[in-house]
Amino acid sequence: MSAEATPLSSTPRTTLRRHRERGQADRAALYEVLDAGLICHLGVASADGTPVVLPTAYGRDGDTLYLHGSSANGALRAADGQRVCVTVTHLDGLVAARSVFSHSVNYRSAVIFGTATIVKDEAERWDGLRLITDHLIPGRWAAARQPTTKEMAATAVMSLPLAEASVKIRTGMPADEPEDLDLDVWAGVLPVSVTFGTPVPDPKLRPEIPVPAHIRDRVS
Ligand SMILES: Cc1cc2nc3c(=O)[nH]c(=O)nc-3n(C[C@H](O)[C@H](O)[C@H](O)COP(=O)(O)OP(=O)(O)OC[C@H]3O[C@@H](n4cnc5c(N)ncnc54)[C@H](O)[C@@H]3O)c2cc1C
């Protein structure tokens, strides 16, 4: 079965135990969470066995996730050929319940397990870096100067198959106990969202260079 046809939460370790109704079986839900995210967190056992979880940028090509970093990046080096876990989280709201116990958060999150590989093929490395760049600012790769051979040599690109993953989504209001509903306590959701602000030009920018369309598009 191809990865694209594989349902989510299909392995013991990606099976939700609590609030299983919040799990998503549709692989499209994984793509939506990843494509809407900006950064991920890479969890890997470092050389001495200590788990380390690092925030990093990413890009996606079908069922492959790409991460990058300095060739000297310890976590990426430790991850090569190793089992890793990557998460992407969107915090959509703070859920204030009538009881402290029932407080919660609204979110969309993805957890991916897999064996990471440092990409050696130069064309795939180039594509991976383009995907990561354009994931953060679509259109940026083509607009900016391309990497030199020296810059490529200083950069490690890691790939991770999206074969084994879970997605969990919570939406809606607090789930207070029926006996708490008449309490004199405000309850509801405080929405949270990520927004882009007005672009701030680099003071060293030549003044005749306007804000390009791909930057304006990111803001709107
Ligand atoms: C922003 C945020 C804040 C949260 N705060 C809390 C908190 O304070 N306390 C708390 O108990 N829970 C919190 N959660 C939920 C938490 O992520 C777990 O879902 C929860 O702990 C229940 O895990 P479990 O026992 O079902 O799964 P586990 O048995 O711990 O995990 C089994 C498998 O389920 C999958 N899975 C579990 N959680 C998620 C998830 N969120 N997204 C995608 N796949 C998942 C993974 O593949 C995992 O390997 C929070 C989630 C988010 C996104």
The ligand as a Gaussian input file, in Angstrom:
#p B3LYP/6-31G(d) Opt

LIG

0 1
 C       -1.086000      22.737000      22.597000
 C       -1.469000      21.452000      23.284000
 C       -1.517000      21.414000      24.667000
 C       -1.863000      20.233000      25.322000
 N       -1.848000      20.207000      26.680000
 C       -2.082000      19.048000      27.328000
 C       -1.978000      18.963000      28.757000
 O       -1.673000      19.939000      29.432000
 N       -2.201000      17.756000      29.329000
 C       -2.526000      16.643000      28.603000
 O       -2.704000      15.559000      29.173000
 N       -2.645000      16.699000      27.272000
 C       -2.418000      17.863000      26.617000
 N       -2.504000      17.908000      25.256000
 C       -2.886000      16.697000      24.551000
 C       -1.669000      15.786000      24.363000
 O       -0.991000      16.183000      23.185000
 C       -2.097000      14.304000      24.239000
 O       -2.997000      14.165000      23.181000
 C       -2.709000      13.795000      25.522000
 O       -1.735000      13.873000      26.547000
 C       -3.271000      12.397000      25.445000
 O       -2.375000      11.519000      24.953000
 P       -2.755000       9.961000      24.899000
 O       -2.603000       9.409000      26.259000
 O       -3.993000       9.742000      24.132000
 O       -1.686000       9.509000      23.939000
 P       -0.295000       8.822000      24.233000
 O       -0.538000       7.456000      24.714000
 O        0.554000       9.745000      25.041000
 O        0.212000       8.803000      22.753000
 C       -0.128000       7.767000      21.830000
 C        0.033000       8.269000      20.440000
 O       -1.073000       9.108000      20.144000
 C       -0.662000      10.108000      19.251000
 N       -0.959000      11.428000      19.841000
 C       -1.128000      11.729000      21.149000
 N       -1.380000      13.031000      21.299000
 C       -1.370000      13.570000      20.061000
 C       -1.562000      14.869000      19.585000
 N       -1.799000      15.910000      20.384000
 N       -1.472000      15.084000      18.250000
 C       -1.233000      14.063000      17.398000
 N       -1.052000      12.794000      17.809000
 C       -1.112000      12.563000      19.133000
 C        0.836000       9.948000      19.037000
 O        1.061000       9.249000      17.813000
 C        1.253000       9.137000      20.229000
 O        2.410000       8.379000      19.965000
 C       -2.190000      19.083000      24.581000
 C       -2.149000      19.130000      23.168000
 C       -1.795000      20.308000      22.538000
 C       -1.738000      20.322000      21.038000

